[in-house]
Amino acid sequence: MNYNLYPLQENQLLATNAHIGMRLKQRRKELKLTQLSLAQAINISYQQIQKYEKGSNRIGADRLYYLAVLLGVDISYFFLKLNEHSIVTPSTPRADNGNIEISEINPAIRIALVNLIDVMNHSPTIEPIIDNIKN
């Protein structure tokens, strides 16, 4: 499938932040964790968790990765059911395998993806943090 990429509008970014925040809150509550215990596990204030959950603050790629690990979900969990059209829109079918070339992705998203991959490749083990949350 071929994609026409266009610059993200601020309201699309806000909708994405709100969606990710909603998924963060949903998973935190499923695990019966408080905002405070989650915040302490990643060394931030509980107010920051509140802002993430409301979507008023964006979660950086590295922090989102650690939250996924701590909450026991794949990072894609936060993006499930996100309106895909807020980033790219399908157009004519591709002749190749259907993958999007990295050069076709909006530069801001491309940088975030590269940062996320880098964090995932170089992240130290955080088992002690996970054990700390469970206790």
Rosetta blueprint (number, residue, H / E / L):
1 M L
2 N L
3 Y E
4 N E
5 L E
6 Y L
7 P L
8 L L
9 Q L
10 E H
11 N H
12 Q H
13 L H
14 L H
15 A H
16 T H
17 N H
18 A H
19 H H
20 I H
21 G H
22 M H
23 R H
24 L H
25 K H
26 Q H
27 R H
28 R H
29 K H
30 E H
31 L L
32 K L
33 L L
34 T L
35 Q H
36 L H
37 S H
38 L H
39 A H
40 Q H
41 A H
42 I L
43 N L
44 I L
45 S L
46 Y H
47 Q H
48 Q H
49 I H
50 Q H
51 K H
52 Y H
53 E H
54 K H
55 G L
56 S L
57 N L
58 R L
59 I L
60 G L
61 A H
62 D H
63 R H
64 L H
65 Y H
66 Y H
67 L H
68 A H
69 V H
70 L H
71 L H
72 G L
73 V L
74 D L
75 I H
76 S H
77 Y H
78 F H
79 F H
80 L L
81 K L
82 L L
83 N L
84 E H
85 H H
86 S H
87 I L
88 V E
89 T E
90 P E
91 S L
92 T L
93 P L
94 R L
95 A L
96 D L
97 N L
98 G L
99 N L
100 I L
101 E L
102 I H
103 S H
104 E H
105 I L
106 N L
107 P H
108 A H
109 I H
110 R H
111 I H
112 A H
113 L H
114 V H
115 N H
116 L H
117 I H
118 D H
119 V H
120 M H
121 N H
122 H H
123 S L
124 P L
125 T L
126 I L
127 E H
128 P H
129 I H
130 I H
131 D H
132 N H
133 I H
134 K H
135 N L
